[in-house]
Amino acid sequence: MFWPALAGCLFASLFLFGSAYLIWHKKDLTFIAGYDEKKFKGDKDWLARAYGIFCLASGILTVLLPFGMEFIGSYTGVILGIWITVGVFVLSFYSQSLNKERKDT
């Protein structure tokens, strides 16, 4: 059961690494769900950096997931699920705060 999980997690992590590269390095913000160029008035560099770091960290944790499931147990999957859920909430509030900062000027 370890090898199919590793193959699936490697595929998912490659997708996350590619997304991190496109969002963070290339500043292609169209990969962010719900992003609208006309409505967002905040700092696009900080937004790209935040989402890129989140995708990179999620990709690294996804690669480590099968090893954690094999050696630690199923609690590893719960921890990863909590990380993703909390991270999405933090990113949504952070992107809203970036958008609000520029509305005053």
KAQUINOR-V613302 format. One record per residue. RES is the residue in three letters. OMEGA is omega in whole degrees, 0 to 359 (999 if undefined). Layout:
res,omega
RES,OMEGA
RES,OMEGA
This chain:
res,omega
MET,182
PHE,186
TRP,175
PRO,178
ALA,178
LEU,179
ALA,179
GLY,180
CYS,176
LEU,178
PHE,180
ALA,181
SER,175
LEU,175
PHE,180
LEU,177
PHE,177
GLY,177
SER,178
ALA,179
TYR,182
LEU,182
ILE,188
TRP,186
HIS,184
LYS,180
LYS,177
ASP,187
LEU,179
THR,177
PHE,178
ILE,182
ALA,178
GLY,181
TYR,178
ASP,183
GLU,183
LYS,184
LYS,183
PHE,182
LYS,184
GLY,181
ASP,184
LYS,178
ASP,179
TRP,177
LEU,179
ALA,180
ARG,182
ALA,180
TYR,177
GLY,178
ILE,178
PHE,178
CYS,179
LEU,179
ALA,178
SER,177
GLY,178
ILE,179
LEU,177
THR,175
VAL,182
LEU,184
LEU,181
PRO,178
PHE,177
GLY,179
MET,181
GLU,189
PHE,182
ILE,180
GLY,186
SER,177
TYR,178
THR,178
GLY,178
VAL,179
ILE,178
LEU,177
GLY,177
ILE,179
TRP,182
ILE,181
THR,180
VAL,180
GLY,178
VAL,178
PHE,180
VAL,179
LEU,180
SER,177
PHE,179
TYR,179
SER,175
GLN,179
SER,175
LEU,180
ASN,182
LYS,182
GLU,185
ARG,181
LYS,182
ASP,184
THR,999
